[in-house]
């Protein structure tokens, strides 16, 4: 199975504000229906590190992810999110080699 996953690890004490920002961004992008969008996004909270979150974002391909990342509205969202975080996020760019579901 081809595909691409980006994991964004971030730390914040203002998660509710980050969530609202992300919800607004997603709603606007969905209404526009222009350009590549993630296939799926899963936000997780690290049990052992309070305030640390990982957003697992799945795309059709690396190219679709990069096109999404290069959009001006994605850049604006990222800049606004940074103001709500306690430090810079870490990005993991992963090619999907295999995926299965029970």
FENKAUR-V769896 format. One line per field, one symbol per residue. ss: DSSP state (A for helix, B for strand, O for the rest). phi: phi as a letter, one per 30 degrees, with the letter a starting at -180 (. if undefined). psi: psi as a letter, one per 40 degrees, with the letter a starting at -180 (. if undefined). A space follows every 50 residues. Layout:
ss = ???
phi = ???
psi = ???
This chain:
ss = OOOBBBBBBBBOOOAAAAAAAAAAAAAAAAAAOOOOOOOBBBBBBOOOOO OBBBBBBBBOOAAAAAAAAOOAAAAAAAAAAAAAOOOOOBBBBBBOOOOO OO
phi = .dlbbccccbbacbeeddddedddddddddddhbidbedabbcbcddcbe icbbccccbdaddddddddddeddddeddddedcccjddccbcbddcabb bd
psi = hiihhhhhhihiefddddddddddddddddddfhiiiidihhhihhdegh ehihhhhhididdddddddeidddddddddddeeigiiihhhhhhhdihi h.
